[in-house]
């Protein structure tokens, strides 16, 4: 199985044709399920239609993969392509890389043969185009479903005739879709340090001799990042090694529905697990590439451990638990330092406020609850607009998938309860705040709460309090317009 090294120019038209064909088949399938009207625009209608489409596309994707990749030679060539083209500097479109990762997530359940398949390169290219088209259509419906779950009112419509199509009716959704199409990585700054990475690797090597062997072995292939090498013998020595177990992607990790719906799930995300289990001639074997290993440890050190998470099983290793705790605290402080640098020159700001004079916020009980007000990250005084901003800083992850925004709703609903407690306390104690800032006219000010984050959070458009990326914070304070977050 092989592909030209630069095939995108002539692939686009083929992908578009497959996309249209699948959109037609979906229209027929959804009509057969009883949705025969030409248009639907309510959540009660849109979500079940999206579920039908998503399940159909998932099943079709898995079927095409199982028909395309039948031999170890097929898989080896595919993994070579993935490892050669999946790095962030690759010119391959993001949809190509998503498709490759979805294929990877299915591989352990395939029953492969050691015999080379006889299909032509042209056939393989067409099948890959088919999978890319399925990925695009899959993302279209998952995105629509995710938005409708977050949104409380009508924001899109689904049209069903010869084809099925989705049209968004709100400006902020259209604008954000456009922004996400231009860049998959809406993040202000990476606060994980090189020292943290070195400490991680040192801790792992100290607690897993086999991992050290694998890393040394992988280093030999660094110039041939796409070359696949077998590690069955090494993995076979690690029955009681939680570190290697947490880095291995087996048939137990395969759940394509969860992979697509929860792309950052620790158990199902292939980018957290570079050692791939394959069934070849009914024999279980393990493989990896130098790029997959490099990719995994970059992902773990920048987009998992800094946010208080570890691969499954690693929590059993005390040194890793402590490292995770230390790095999470450090990243949170570094992000707050960055926020302070942005707002301090322009406004009167106090940070990490645990109390006022003899009043401890950590001991102040919120009326009619058992909750405590707690420390306030920042209080900012805008003398021009006469607003006291109570700001809560949240260093958030990179977002590569639209569906990952769905989880932010429940997360920030919980955060909002705590921020509301702080806002209400400040509003009820303006005189105390005025003395703290040495202001005589504090009662003329209103009190507003907001979150500042390290990445764009789509739930900002619907949340009680604004959720503003750091690079847009000054613009928001000056305009009070949530739409300012759209790139």
PyMOL commands that set and color helices and strands:
alter all, ss='L'
color gray80, all
select helices_A, chain A and resi 8-32+43-68+72-85+94-109+121-150+171-182+194-207+209-219+232-235+242-246+251-253+256-261+270-272+290-303+305-307+314-316+318-344+402-428+430-437+442-444+458-461+470-479+482-485
alter helices_A, ss='H'
color red, helices_A
select strands_A, chain A and resi 39-40+111-112+156-160+164-168+228-230+248-249+275-280+283-289+348-353+355-356+359-360+376-382+387-394+446-453+466-469
alter strands_A, ss='S'
color yellow, strands_A
deselect
rebuild
show_as cartoon
